[in-house]
Amino acid sequence: MKKAPGRTEFQRGILAHADGQWNVRPTGAQGSGVLRSMSDAKCFIVLEHDRGQVAVGDLVQVQLFDGLV
């Protein structure tokens, strides 16, 4: 995921458990007008203020939607 340091970002994500570990991936296009990515999302991928780009396999924080509504 592309990200420049200097601001916190929340990407919509899909979280899954497989082979004993958790994996998360972005839902696709993250634009404010893309309702499909919001309806598919199960969490936010939290990209901290100082963090740069995120590569496959990097650890990230997630904020689950379950229980928020």
N, CA, C, O and CB atoms as a CASP TS submission, in Angstrom:
PFRMAT TS
TARGET T0000
AUTHOR 0000-0000-0000
METHOD Language model
MODEL 1
PARENT N/A
ATOM      1  N   MET     1       0.843  -1.170   0.000  1.00  0.00           N
ATOM      2  CA  MET     1       0.000   0.000   0.000  1.00  0.00           C
ATOM      3  C   MET     1       0.887   1.231   0.000  1.00  0.00           C
ATOM      4  O   MET     1       1.852   1.322   0.758  1.00  0.00           O
ATOM      5  CB  MET     1      -0.958  -0.001   1.209  1.00  0.00           C
ATOM      6  N   LYS     2       0.548   2.156  -0.847  1.00  0.00           N
ATOM      7  CA  LYS     2       1.319   3.391  -0.920  1.00  0.00           C
ATOM      8  C   LYS     2       0.874   4.341   0.182  1.00  0.00           C
ATOM      9  O   LYS     2      -0.319   4.527   0.420  1.00  0.00           O
ATOM     10  CB  LYS     2       1.163   4.055  -2.303  1.00  0.00           C
ATOM     11  N   LYS     3       1.862   4.941   0.853  1.00  0.00           N
ATOM     12  CA  LYS     3       1.573   5.925   1.887  1.00  0.00           C
ATOM     13  C   LYS     3       2.829   6.738   2.131  1.00  0.00           C
ATOM     14  O   LYS     3       3.930   6.193   2.212  1.00  0.00           O
ATOM     15  CB  LYS     3       1.080   5.247   3.201  1.00  0.00           C
ATOM     16  N   ALA     4       2.658   8.026   2.246  1.00  0.00           N
ATOM     17  CA  ALA     4       3.772   8.906   2.591  1.00  0.00           C
ATOM     18  C   ALA     4       3.684   9.226   4.078  1.00  0.00           C
ATOM     19  O   ALA     4       2.589   9.436   4.598  1.00  0.00           O
ATOM     20  CB  ALA     4       3.754  10.214   1.731  1.00  0.00           C
ATOM     21  N   PRO     5       4.829   9.266   4.773  1.00  0.00           N
ATOM     22  CA  PRO     5       4.806   9.661   6.181  1.00  0.00           C
ATOM     23  C   PRO     5       4.241  11.075   6.324  1.00  0.00           C
ATOM     24  O   PRO     5       4.358  11.900   5.419  1.00  0.00           O
ATOM     25  CB  PRO     5       6.226   9.583   6.791  1.00  0.00           C
ATOM     26  N   GLY     6       3.629  11.336   7.476  1.00  0.00           N
ATOM     27  CA  GLY     6       3.148  12.677   7.741  1.00  0.00           C
ATOM     28  C   GLY     6       1.675  12.772   8.071  1.00  0.00           C
ATOM     29  O   GLY     6       1.195  13.837   8.458  1.00  0.00           O
ATOM     30  N   ARG     7       0.944  11.670   7.924  1.00  0.00           N
ATOM     31  CA  ARG     7      -0.460  11.667   8.320  1.00  0.00           C
ATOM     32  C   ARG     7      -0.911  10.239   8.597  1.00  0.00           C
ATOM     33  O   ARG     7      -0.378   9.294   8.016  1.00  0.00           O
ATOM     34  CB  ARG     7      -1.342  12.315   7.228  1.00  0.00           C
ATOM     35  N   THR     8      -1.876  10.083   9.469  1.00  0.00           N
ATOM     36  CA  THR     8      -2.459   8.777   9.766  1.00  0.00           C
ATOM     37  C   THR     8      -3.527   8.485   8.722  1.00  0.00           C
ATOM     38  O   THR     8      -4.327   9.356   8.380  1.00  0.00           O
ATOM     39  CB  THR     8      -3.057   8.733  11.212  1.00  0.00           C
ATOM     40  N   GLU     9      -3.536   7.255   8.217  1.00  0.00           N
ATOM     41  CA  GLU     9      -4.536   6.859   7.229  1.00  0.00           C
ATOM     42  C   GLU     9      -5.276   5.622   7.712  1.00  0.00           C
ATOM     43  O   GLU     9      -4.712   4.790   8.422  1.00  0.00           O
ATOM     44  CB  GLU     9      -3.880   6.595   5.856  1.00  0.00           C
ATOM     45  N   PHE    10      -6.531   5.508   7.328  1.00  0.00           N
ATOM     46  CA  PHE    10      -7.361   4.357   7.631  1.00  0.00           C
ATOM     47  C   PHE    10      -7.865   3.789   6.309  1.00  0.00           C
ATOM     48  O   PHE    10      -8.725   4.380   5.655  1.00  0.00           O
ATOM     49  CB  PHE    10      -8.547   4.739   8.582  1.00  0.00           C
ATOM     50  N   GLN    11      -7.321   2.638   5.923  1.00  0.00           N
ATOM     51  CA  GLN    11      -7.712   1.979   4.682  1.00  0.00           C
ATOM     52  C   GLN    11      -8.762   0.916   5.012  1.00  0.00           C
ATOM     53  O   GLN    11      -8.637   0.209   6.012  1.00  0.00           O
ATOM     54  CB  GLN    11      -6.470   1.345   3.960  1.00  0.00           C
ATOM     55  N   ARG    12      -9.777   0.805   4.190  1.00  0.00           N
ATOM     56  CA  ARG    12     -10.783  -0.239   4.385  1.00  0.00           C
ATOM     57  C   ARG    12     -10.172  -1.583   4.058  1.00  0.00           C
ATOM     58  O   ARG    12      -9.495  -1.737   3.041  1.00  0.00           O
ATOM     59  CB  ARG    12     -12.036   0.018   3.512  1.00  0.00           C
ATOM     60  N   GLY    13     -10.416  -2.578   4.938  1.00  0.00           N
ATOM     61  CA  GLY    13      -9.776  -3.870   4.757  1.00  0.00           C
ATOM     62  C   GLY    13     -10.687  -5.058   4.983  1.00  0.00           C
ATOM     63  O   GLY    13     -11.767  -4.941   5.561  1.00  0.00           O
ATOM     64  N   ILE    14     -10.222  -6.211   4.511  1.00  0.00           N
ATOM     65  CA  ILE    14     -10.881  -7.486   4.723  1.00  0.00           C
ATOM     66  C   ILE    14      -9.920  -8.356   5.520  1.00  0.00           C
ATOM     67  O   ILE    14      -8.814  -8.649   5.066  1.00  0.00           O
ATOM     68  CB  ILE    14     -11.290  -8.165   3.363  1.00  0.00           C
ATOM     69  N   LEU    15     -10.347  -8.765   6.709  1.00  0.00           N
ATOM     70  CA  LEU    15      -9.521  -9.547   7.627  1.00  0.00           C
ATOM     71  C   LEU    15      -9.954 -11.008   7.561  1.00  0.00           C
ATOM     72  O   LEU    15     -11.149 -11.303   7.579  1.00  0.00           O
ATOM     73  CB  LEU    15      -9.629  -9.002   9.085  1.00  0.00           C
ATOM     74  N   ALA    16      -8.992 -11.917   7.484  1.00  0.00           N
ATOM     75  CA  ALA    16      -9.296 -13.350   7.415  1.00  0.00           C
ATOM     76  C   ALA    16      -8.268 -14.127   8.231  1.00  0.00           C
ATOM     77  O   ALA    16      -7.121 -13.704   8.377  1.00  0.00           O
ATOM     78  CB  ALA    16      -9.312 -13.847   5.938  1.00  0.00           C
ATOM     79  N   HIS    17      -8.698 -15.260   8.754  1.00  0.00           N
ATOM     80  CA  HIS    17      -7.806 -16.142   9.508  1.00  0.00           C
ATOM     81  C   HIS    17      -7.587 -17.400   8.686  1.00  0.00           C
ATOM     82  O   HIS    17      -8.546 -18.085   8.330  1.00  0.00           O
ATOM     83  CB  HIS    17      -8.393 -16.486  10.921  1.00  0.00           C
ATOM     84  N   ALA    18      -6.325 -17.713   8.381  1.00  0.00           N
ATOM     85  CA  ALA    18      -5.988 -18.896   7.589  1.00  0.00           C
ATOM     86  C   ALA    18      -4.640 -19.431   8.022  1.00  0.00           C
ATOM     87  O   ALA    18      -3.718 -18.664   8.296  1.00  0.00           O
ATOM     88  CB  ALA    18      -5.981 -18.570   6.082  1.00  0.00           C
ATOM     89  N   ASP    19      -4.527 -20.730   8.082  1.00  0.00           N
ATOM     90  CA  ASP    19      -3.258 -21.395   8.421  1.00  0.00           C
ATOM     91  C   ASP    19      -2.666 -20.881   9.727  1.00  0.00           C
ATOM     92  O   ASP    19      -1.450 -20.734   9.851  1.00  0.00           O
ATOM     93  CB  ASP    19      -2.249 -21.201   7.298  1.00  0.00           C
ATOM     94  N   GLY    20      -3.531 -20.609  10.698  1.00  0.00           N
ATOM     95  CA  GLY    20      -3.067 -20.206  12.017  1.00  0.00           C
ATOM     96  C   GLY    20      -2.628 -18.756  12.157  1.00  0.00           C
ATOM     97  O   GLY    20      -2.083 -18.377  13.194  1.00  0.00           O
ATOM     98  N   GLN    21      -2.852 -17.946  11.146  1.00  0.00           N
ATOM     99  CA  GLN    21      -2.478 -16.539  11.272  1.00  0.00           C
ATOM    100  C   GLN    21      -3.522 -15.640  10.619  1.00  0.00           C
ATOM    101  O   GLN    21      -4.290 -16.071   9.759  1.00  0.00           O
ATOM    102  CB  GLN    21      -1.100 -16.291  10.645  1.00  0.00           C
ATOM    103  N   TRP    22      -3.530 -14.387  11.047  1.00  0.00           N
ATOM    104  CA  TRP    22      -4.443 -13.391  10.513  1.00  0.00           C
ATOM    105  C   TRP    22      -3.810 -12.687   9.329  1.00  0.00           C
ATOM    106  O   TRP    22      -2.614 -12.395   9.328  1.00  0.00           O
ATOM    107  CB  TRP    22      -4.836 -12.379  11.591  1.00  0.00           C
ATOM    108  N   ASN    23      -4.623 -12.421   8.328  1.00  0.00           N
ATOM    109  CA  ASN    23      -4.180 -11.687   7.144  1.00  0.00           C
ATOM    110  C   ASN    23      -5.208 -10.605   6.837  1.00  0.00           C
ATOM    111  O   ASN    23      -6.408 -10.799   7.034  1.00  0.00           O
ATOM    112  CB  ASN    23      -3.989 -12.645   5.918  1.00  0.00           C
ATOM    113  N   VAL    24      -4.731  -9.483   6.361  1.00  0.00           N
ATOM    114  CA  VAL    24      -5.633  -8.398   5.980  1.00  0.00           C
ATOM    115  C   VAL    24      -5.195  -7.874   4.622  1.00  0.00           C
ATOM    116  O   VAL    24      -4.009  -7.840   4.294  1.00  0.00           O
ATOM    117  CB  VAL    24      -5.640  -7.253   7.051  1.00  0.00           C
ATOM    118  N   ARG    25      -6.190  -7.468   3.845  1.00  0.00           N
ATOM    119  CA  ARG    25      -5.893  -6.883   2.535  1.00  0.00           C
ATOM    120  C   ARG    25      -6.853  -5.728   2.312  1.00  0.00           C
ATOM    121  O   ARG    25      -7.967  -5.744   2.834  1.00  0.00           O
ATOM    122  CB  ARG    25      -6.011  -7.946   1.385  1.00  0.00           C
ATOM    123  N   PRO    26      -6.446  -4.735   1.552  1.00  0.00           N
ATOM    124  CA  PRO    26      -7.344  -3.623   1.246  1.00  0.00           C
ATOM    125  C   PRO    26      -8.519  -4.115   0.399  1.00  0.00           C
ATOM    126  O   PRO    26      -8.401  -5.114  -0.309  1.00  0.00           O
ATOM    127  CB  PRO    26      -6.582  -2.493   0.510  1.00  0.00           C
ATOM    128  N   THR    27      -9.630  -3.426   0.473  1.00  0.00           N
ATOM    129  CA  THR    27     -10.817  -3.814  -0.287  1.00  0.00           C
ATOM    130  C   THR    27     -10.742  -3.403  -1.748  1.00  0.00           C
ATOM    131  O   THR    27     -11.614  -3.770  -2.536  1.00  0.00           O
ATOM    132  CB  THR    27     -12.044  -3.212   0.339  1.00  0.00           C
ATOM    133  N   GLY    28      -9.739  -2.665  -2.115  1.00  0.00           N
ATOM    134  CA  GLY    28      -9.621  -2.165  -3.486  1.00  0.00           C
ATOM    135  C   GLY    28      -9.586  -0.649  -3.459  1.00  0.00           C
ATOM    136  O   GLY    28      -8.960  -0.052  -2.583  1.00  0.00           O
ATOM    137  N   ALA    29     -10.253  -0.029  -4.410  1.00  0.00           N
ATOM    138  CA  ALA    29     -10.276   1.433  -4.488  1.00  0.00           C
ATOM    139  C   ALA    29     -10.802   2.011  -3.176  1.00  0.00           C
ATOM    140  O   ALA    29     -11.811   1.543  -2.649  1.00  0.00           O
ATOM    141  CB  ALA    29     -11.148   1.909  -5.682  1.00  0.00           C
ATOM    142  N   GLN    30     -10.122   3.025  -2.653  1.00  0.00           N
ATOM    143  CA  GLN    30     -10.434   3.582  -1.340  1.00  0.00           C
ATOM    144  C   GLN    30     -11.109   4.947  -1.405  1.00  0.00           C
ATOM    145  O   GLN    30     -11.270   5.595  -0.371  1.00  0.00           O
ATOM    146  CB  GLN    30      -9.182   3.690  -0.531  1.00  0.00           C
ATOM    147  N   GLY    31     -11.505   5.395  -2.579  1.00  0.00           N
ATOM    148  CA  GLY    31     -12.123   6.712  -2.718  1.00  0.00           C
ATOM    149  C   GLY    31     -13.422   6.843  -1.937  1.00  0.00           C
ATOM    150  O   GLY    31     -14.113   5.853  -1.695  1.00  0.00           O
ATOM    151  N   SER    32     -13.748   8.059  -1.546  1.00  0.00           N
ATOM    152  CA  SER    32     -14.935   8.305  -0.728  1.00  0.00           C
ATOM    153  C   SER    32     -16.225   7.946  -1.446  1.00  0.00           C
ATOM    154  O   SER    32     -17.234   7.684  -0.791  1.00  0.00           O
ATOM    155  CB  SER    32     -14.980   9.751  -0.308  1.00  0.00           C
ATOM    156  N   GLY    33     -16.223   7.927  -2.764  1.00  0.00           N
ATOM    157  CA  GLY    33     -17.424   7.596  -3.515  1.00  0.00           C
ATOM    158  C   GLY    33     -17.556   6.128  -3.863  1.00  0.00           C
ATOM    159  O   GLY    33     -18.503   5.744  -4.550  1.00  0.00           O
ATOM    160  N   VAL    34     -16.631   5.294  -3.407  1.00  0.00           N
ATOM    161  CA  VAL    34     -16.645   3.874  -3.745  1.00  0.00           C
ATOM    162  C   VAL    34     -17.354   3.102  -2.629  1.00  0.00           C
ATOM    163  O   VAL    34     -16.718   2.648  -1.678  1.00  0.00           O
ATOM    164  CB  VAL    34     -15.196   3.336  -3.961  1.00  0.00           C
ATOM    165  N   LEU    35     -18.655   2.961  -2.755  1.00  0.00           N
ATOM    166  CA  LEU    35     -19.429   2.305  -1.707  1.00  0.00           C
ATOM    167  C   LEU    35     -19.158   0.815  -1.619  1.00  0.00           C
ATOM    168  O   LEU    35     -19.281   0.231  -0.543  1.00  0.00           O
ATOM    169  CB  LEU    35     -20.892   2.533  -1.935  1.00  0.00           C
ATOM    170  N   ARG    36     -18.796   0.193  -2.718  1.00  0.00           N
ATOM    171  CA  ARG    36     -18.528  -1.246  -2.719  1.00  0.00           C
ATOM    172  C   ARG    36     -17.405  -1.595  -1.746  1.00  0.00           C
ATOM    173  O   ARG    36     -17.504  -2.583  -1.018  1.00  0.00           O
ATOM    174  CB  ARG    36     -18.168  -1.724  -4.133  1.00  0.00           C
ATOM    175  N   SER    37     -16.340  -0.796  -1.726  1.00  0.00           N
ATOM    176  CA  SER    37     -15.215  -1.097  -0.843  1.00  0.00           C
ATOM    177  C   SER    37     -15.619  -0.949   0.622  1.00  0.00           C
ATOM    178  O   SER    37     -15.080  -1.651   1.478  1.00  0.00           O
ATOM    179  CB  SER    37     -14.024  -0.181  -1.161  1.00  0.00           C
ATOM    180  N   MET    38     -16.548  -0.058   0.925  1.00  0.00           N
ATOM    181  CA  MET    38     -17.012   0.090   2.309  1.00  0.00           C
ATOM    182  C   MET    38     -17.919  -1.069   2.705  1.00  0.00           C
ATOM    183  O   MET    38     -17.833  -1.560   3.830  1.00  0.00           O
ATOM    184  CB  MET    38     -17.755   1.426   2.489  1.00  0.00           C
ATOM    185  N   SER    39     -18.783  -1.513   1.803  1.00  0.00           N
ATOM    186  CA  SER    39     -19.687  -2.614   2.141  1.00  0.00           C
ATOM    187  C   SER    39     -18.935  -3.941   2.263  1.00  0.00           C
ATOM    188  O   SER    39     -19.376  -4.814   3.011  1.00  0.00           O
ATOM    189  CB  SER    39     -20.789  -2.734   1.085  1.00  0.00           C
ATOM    190  N   ASP    40     -17.831  -4.120   1.564  1.00  0.00           N
ATOM    191  CA  ASP    40     -17.019  -5.335   1.662  1.00  0.00           C
ATOM    192  C   ASP    40     -16.113  -5.336   2.885  1.00  0.00           C
ATOM    193  O   ASP    40     -15.704  -6.400   3.350  1.00  0.00           O
ATOM    194  CB  ASP    40     -16.182  -5.498   0.415  1.00  0.00           C
ATOM    195  N   ALA    41     -15.797  -4.169   3.407  1.00  0.00           N
ATOM    196  CA  ALA    41     -14.813  -4.041   4.495  1.00  0.00           C
ATOM    197  C   ALA    41     -15.313  -4.653   5.800  1.00  0.00           C
ATOM    198  O   ALA    41     -16.502  -4.602   6.116  1.00  0.00           O
ATOM    199  CB  ALA    41     -14.468  -2.571   4.720  1.00  0.00           C
ATOM    200  N   LYS    42     -14.387  -5.226   6.540  1.00  0.00           N
ATOM    201  CA  LYS    42     -14.640  -5.777   7.871  1.00  0.00           C
ATOM    202  C   LYS    42     -13.842  -5.038   8.942  1.00  0.00           C
ATOM    203  O   LYS    42     -14.034  -5.254  10.139  1.00  0.00           O
ATOM    204  CB  LYS    42     -14.297  -7.265   7.901  1.00  0.00           C
ATOM    205  N   CYS    43     -12.929  -4.146   8.482  1.00  0.00           N
ATOM    206  CA  CYS    43     -12.063  -3.435   9.419  1.00  0.00           C
ATOM    207  C   CYS    43     -11.421  -2.250   8.718  1.00  0.00           C
ATOM    208  O   CYS    43     -11.516  -2.096   7.500  1.00  0.00           O
ATOM    209  CB  CYS    43     -10.981  -4.377   9.999  1.00  0.00           C
ATOM    210  N   PHE    44     -10.765  -1.420   9.516  1.00  0.00           N
ATOM    211  CA  PHE    44      -9.852  -0.414   8.986  1.00  0.00           C
ATOM    212  C   PHE    44      -8.436  -0.926   9.173  1.00  0.00           C
ATOM    213  O   PHE    44      -8.121  -1.499  10.216  1.00  0.00           O
ATOM    214  CB  PHE    44     -10.049   0.970   9.685  1.00  0.00           C
ATOM    215  N   ILE    45      -7.585  -0.732   8.190  1.00  0.00           N
ATOM    216  CA  ILE    45      -6.154  -0.952   8.319  1.00  0.00           C
ATOM    217  C   ILE    45      -5.579   0.388   8.753  1.00  0.00           C
ATOM    218  O   ILE    45      -5.673   1.371   8.017  1.00  0.00           O
ATOM    219  CB  ILE    45      -5.497  -1.484   6.967  1.00  0.00           C
ATOM    220  N   VAL    46      -4.986   0.436   9.937  1.00  0.00           N
ATOM    221  CA  VAL    46      -4.493   1.689  10.509  1.00  0.00           C
ATOM    222  C   VAL    46      -3.032   1.872  10.124  1.00  0.00           C
ATOM    223  O   VAL    46      -2.172   1.080  10.509  1.00  0.00           O
ATOM    224  CB  VAL    46      -4.661   1.704  12.057  1.00  0.00           C
ATOM    225  N   LEU    47      -2.763   2.923   9.359  1.00  0.00           N
ATOM    226  CA  LEU    47      -1.393   3.233   8.942  1.00  0.00           C
ATOM    227  C   LEU    47      -0.956   4.482   9.705  1.00  0.00           C
ATOM    228  O   LEU    47      -1.447   5.583   9.457  1.00  0.00           O
ATOM    229  CB  LEU    47      -1.293   3.449   7.374  1.00  0.00           C
ATOM    230  N   GLU    48      -0.038   4.289  10.624  1.00  0.00           N
ATOM    231  CA  GLU    48       0.364   5.324  11.558  1.00  0.00           C
ATOM    232  C   GLU    48       0.997   6.536  10.872  1.00  0.00           C
ATOM    233  O   GLU    48       1.458   6.461   9.733  1.00  0.00           O
ATOM    234  CB  GLU    48       1.324   4.751  12.556  1.00  0.00           C
ATOM    235  N   HIS    49       1.004   7.633  11.590  1.00  0.00           N
ATOM    236  CA  HIS    49       1.482   8.937  11.127  1.00  0.00           C
ATOM    237  C   HIS    49       2.873   8.861  10.481  1.00  0.00           C
ATOM    238  O   HIS    49       3.077   9.412   9.400  1.00  0.00           O
ATOM    239  CB  HIS    49       1.513   9.913  12.291  1.00  0.00           C
ATOM    240  N   ASP    50       3.811   8.199  11.120  1.00  0.00           N
ATOM    241  CA  ASP    50       5.205   8.187  10.652  1.00  0.00           C
ATOM    242  C   ASP    50       5.503   7.068   9.652  1.00  0.00           C
ATOM    243  O   ASP    50       6.609   6.999   9.117  1.00  0.00           O
ATOM    244  CB  ASP    50       6.133   8.054  11.835  1.00  0.00           C
ATOM    245  N   ARG    51       4.548   6.210   9.400  1.00  0.00           N
ATOM    246  CA  ARG    51       4.778   5.045   8.546  1.00  0.00           C
ATOM    247  C   ARG    51       4.794   5.431   7.074  1.00  0.00           C
ATOM    248  O   ARG    51       4.058   6.316   6.637  1.00  0.00           O
ATOM    249  CB  ARG    51       3.707   3.986   8.795  1.00  0.00           C
ATOM    250  N   GLY    52       5.650   4.749   6.320  1.00  0.00           N
ATOM    251  CA  GLY    52       5.696   4.916   4.870  1.00  0.00           C
ATOM    252  C   GLY    52       4.938   3.784   4.207  1.00  0.00           C
ATOM    253  O   GLY    52       3.964   3.274   4.760  1.00  0.00           O
ATOM    254  N   GLN    53       5.379   3.391   3.032  1.00  0.00           N
ATOM    255  CA  GLN    53       4.709   2.338   2.283  1.00  0.00           C
ATOM    256  C   GLN    53       4.693   1.028   3.066  1.00  0.00           C
ATOM    257  O   GLN    53       5.565   0.768   3.894  1.00  0.00           O
ATOM    258  CB  GLN    53       5.390   2.136   0.932  1.00  0.00           C
ATOM    259  N   VAL    54       3.682   0.212   2.784  1.00  0.00           N
ATOM    260  CA  VAL    54       3.525  -1.082   3.446  1.00  0.00           C
ATOM    261  C   VAL    54       3.674  -2.177   2.402  1.00  0.00           C
ATOM    262  O   VAL    54       2.994  -2.162   1.376  1.00  0.00           O
ATOM    263  CB  VAL    54       2.146  -1.187   4.174  1.00  0.00           C
ATOM    264  N   ALA    55       4.564  -3.124   2.663  1.00  0.00           N
ATOM    265  CA  ALA    55       4.802  -4.236   1.743  1.00  0.00           C
ATOM    266  C   ALA    55       4.021  -5.469   2.203  1.00  0.00           C
ATOM    267  O   ALA    55       3.645  -5.578   3.371  1.00  0.00           O
ATOM    268  CB  ALA    55       6.319  -4.557   1.649  1.00  0.00           C
ATOM    269  N   VAL    56       3.785  -6.384   1.283  1.00  0.00           N
ATOM    270  CA  VAL    56       3.138  -7.650   1.619  1.00  0.00           C
ATOM    271  C   VAL    56       3.945  -8.332   2.718  1.00  0.00           C
ATOM    272  O   VAL    56       5.164  -8.465   2.607  1.00  0.00           O
ATOM    273  CB  VAL    56       3.012  -8.572   0.363  1.00  0.00           C
ATOM    274  N   GLY    57       3.266  -8.764   3.777  1.00  0.00           N
ATOM    275  CA  GLY    57       3.922  -9.435   4.889  1.00  0.00           C
ATOM    276  C   GLY    57       4.253  -8.527   6.058  1.00  0.00           C
ATOM    277  O   GLY    57       4.552  -9.019   7.147  1.00  0.00           O
ATOM    278  N   ASP    58       4.208  -7.200   5.862  1.00  0.00           N
ATOM    279  CA  ASP    58       4.449  -6.266   6.967  1.00  0.00           C
ATOM    280  C   ASP    58       3.306  -6.346   7.978  1.00  0.00           C
ATOM    281  O   ASP    58       2.150  -6.543   7.603  1.00  0.00           O
ATOM    282  CB  ASP    58       4.602  -4.814   6.437  1.00  0.00           C
ATOM    283  N   LEU    59       3.634  -6.193   9.247  1.00  0.00           N
ATOM    284  CA  LEU    59       2.612  -6.158  10.285  1.00  0.00           C
ATOM    285  C   LEU    59       1.920  -4.797  10.286  1.00  0.00           C
ATOM    286  O   LEU    59       2.564  -3.759  10.133  1.00  0.00           O
ATOM    287  CB  LEU    59       3.229  -6.455  11.671  1.00  0.00           C
ATOM    288  N   VAL    60       0.599  -4.819  10.459  1.00  0.00           N
ATOM    289  CA  VAL    60      -0.197  -3.595  10.533  1.00  0.00           C
ATOM    290  C   VAL    60      -1.203  -3.733  11.662  1.00  0.00           C
ATOM    291  O   VAL    60      -1.512  -4.841  12.100  1.00  0.00           O
ATOM    292  CB  VAL    60      -0.916  -3.305   9.182  1.00  0.00           C
ATOM    293  N   GLN    61      -1.711  -2.604  12.128  1.00  0.00           N
ATOM    294  CA  GLN    61      -2.793  -2.601  13.105  1.00  0.00           C
ATOM    295  C   GLN    61      -4.113  -2.578  12.351  1.00  0.00           C
ATOM    296  O   GLN    61      -4.212  -2.020  11.258  1.00  0.00           O
ATOM    297  CB  GLN    61      -2.680  -1.384  14.079  1.00  0.00           C
ATOM    298  N   VAL    62      -5.140  -3.203  12.960  1.00  0.00           N
ATOM    299  CA  VAL    62      -6.478  -3.141  12.380  1.00  0.00           C
ATOM    300  C   VAL    62      -7.473  -2.700  13.462  1.00  0.00           C
ATOM    301  O   VAL    62      -7.279  -2.958  14.650  1.00  0.00           O
ATOM    302  CB  VAL    62      -6.889  -4.525  11.773  1.00  0.00           C
ATOM    303  N   GLN    63      -8.530  -2.036  13.021  1.00  0.00           N
ATOM    304  CA  GLN    63      -9.647  -1.663  13.899  1.00  0.00           C
ATOM    305  C   GLN    63     -10.882  -2.366  13.352  1.00  0.00           C
ATOM    306  O   GLN    63     -11.403  -1.995  12.300  1.00  0.00           O
ATOM    307  CB  GLN    63      -9.853  -0.084  13.969  1.00  0.00           C
ATOM    308  N   LEU    64     -11.353  -3.396  14.082  1.00  0.00           N
ATOM    309  CA  LEU    64     -12.499  -4.168  13.621  1.00  0.00           C
ATOM    310  C   LEU    64     -13.784  -3.352  13.668  1.00  0.00           C
ATOM    311  O   LEU    64     -13.973  -2.530  14.565  1.00  0.00           O
ATOM    312  CB  LEU    64     -12.654  -5.425  14.456  1.00  0.00           C
ATOM    313  N   PHE    65     -14.660  -3.580  12.707  1.00  0.00           N
ATOM    314  CA  PHE    65     -15.966  -2.935  12.699  1.00  0.00           C
ATOM    315  C   PHE    65     -16.923  -3.630  13.655  1.00  0.00           C
ATOM    316  O   PHE    65     -17.820  -2.988  14.200  1.00  0.00           O
ATOM    317  CB  PHE    65     -16.546  -2.924  11.288  1.00  0.00           C
ATOM    318  N   ASP    66     -16.749  -4.937  13.868  1.00  0.00           N
ATOM    319  CA  ASP    66     -17.639  -5.710  14.725  1.00  0.00           C
ATOM    320  C   ASP    66     -17.757  -5.064  16.102  1.00  0.00           C
ATOM    321  O   ASP    66     -16.750  -4.851  16.776  1.00  0.00           O
ATOM    322  CB  ASP    66     -17.138  -7.152  14.856  1.00  0.00           C
ATOM    323  N   GLY    67     -18.962  -4.757  16.516  1.00  0.00           N
ATOM    324  CA  GLY    67     -19.183  -4.144  17.815  1.00  0.00           C
ATOM    325  C   GLY    67     -19.168  -2.628  17.808  1.00  0.00           C
ATOM    326  O   GLY    67     -19.493  -2.013  18.823  1.00  0.00           O
ATOM    327  N   LEU    68     -18.801  -2.004  16.692  1.00  0.00           N
ATOM    328  CA  LEU    68     -18.768  -0.550  16.619  1.00  0.00           C
ATOM    329  C   LEU    68     -20.127   0.036  16.263  1.00  0.00           C
ATOM    330  O   LEU    68     -20.395   1.207  16.530  1.00  0.00           O
ATOM    331  CB  LEU    68     -17.736  -0.105  15.608  1.00  0.00           C
ATOM    332  N   VAL    69     -20.978  -0.779  15.661  1.00  0.00           N
ATOM    333  CA  VAL    69     -22.283  -0.281  15.199  1.00  0.00           C
ATOM    334  C   VAL    69     -23.374  -0.783  16.112  1.00  0.00           C
ATOM    335  O   VAL    69     -24.547  -0.478  15.899  1.00  0.00           O
ATOM    336  CB  VAL    69     -22.564  -0.714  13.744  1.00  0.00           C
TER
END
